[in-house]
Amino acid sequence: MIVGGENVSYKELLAEIDKQKRLRDITNKDLANATGFALSTINGFMGGKRFSELVAREIRLVLDINEQKTFQ
């Protein structure tokens, strides 16, 4: 996946989402409610079983994860 001109791995994105969830005390159910996706979709995405650019974009919006951010 390309984010801000940098190649960002799915694992790195998941790690940043997990970090933000812990900092904000947000669950997958909260993300499902905030994004409008089914809980099973969020669980699949977060579990590494189902990747979707749309789901990634919506989660980044909810958690205010800048698309320009590089993950290291």
C-alpha positions as CSV (number, residue, x, y, z in Angstrom):
1,M,0.0,0.0,0.0
2,I,1.3,3.5,-0.8
3,V,0.7,6.2,1.8
4,G,2.1,9.6,1.2
5,G,4.6,8.3,-1.4
6,E,5.9,5.7,1.1
7,N,5.3,2.0,0.9
8,V,3.5,1.2,4.1
9,S,2.9,-2.4,5.0
10,Y,-0.5,-3.7,6.1
11,K,1.2,-4.9,9.3
12,E,2.5,-1.4,10.0
13,L,-0.9,0.1,9.5
14,L,-2.5,-2.4,11.8
15,A,0.1,-1.7,14.4
16,E,-0.7,2.1,14.2
17,I,-4.4,1.4,14.4
18,D,-3.9,-0.9,17.5
19,K,-1.8,1.8,19.1
20,Q,-4.4,4.5,18.5
21,K,-7.2,2.1,19.8
22,R,-5.3,1.6,23.0
23,L,-4.6,5.3,23.5
24,R,-8.2,6.2,22.9
25,D,-9.7,3.1,24.6
26,I,-11.6,2.2,21.4
27,T,-12.8,-1.3,20.6
28,N,-13.4,-2.9,17.2
29,K,-17.1,-2.5,17.9
30,D,-16.6,1.2,18.4
31,L,-14.8,1.3,15.1
32,A,-17.6,-0.6,13.4
33,N,-20.1,1.9,14.8
34,A,-18.0,4.9,13.8
35,T,-17.3,3.7,10.3
36,G,-20.6,2.1,9.4
37,F,-18.9,-1.2,8.6
38,A,-20.1,-4.5,10.1
39,L,-18.2,-5.7,13.2
40,S,-17.2,-8.8,11.2
41,T,-15.6,-6.6,8.6
42,I,-13.6,-4.7,11.2
43,N,-12.6,-7.9,12.9
44,G,-11.5,-9.5,9.6
45,F,-9.5,-6.3,8.7
46,M,-7.9,-6.1,12.1
47,G,-7.2,-9.8,12.2
48,G,-5.3,-9.7,8.9
49,K,-7.8,-11.8,7.1
50,R,-9.5,-9.1,4.9
51,F,-7.8,-6.1,3.5
52,S,-9.7,-3.2,2.0
53,E,-8.5,0.2,1.0
54,L,-12.0,1.6,1.9
55,V,-12.0,0.1,5.4
56,A,-8.4,1.3,5.9
57,R,-9.3,4.9,4.8
58,E,-12.4,5.0,7.0
59,I,-10.5,3.8,10.1
60,R,-7.7,6.3,9.4
61,L,-10.4,9.1,9.3
62,V,-12.0,8.0,12.5
63,L,-8.7,7.7,14.4
64,D,-7.2,10.7,12.7
65,I,-4.2,8.8,11.3
66,N,-2.7,11.0,8.7
67,E,-2.3,9.3,5.3
68,Q,1.0,11.1,4.9
69,K,2.4,9.4,8.1
70,T,5.2,7.0,7.5
71,F,5.3,3.9,9.7
72,Q,8.7,2.7,10.9
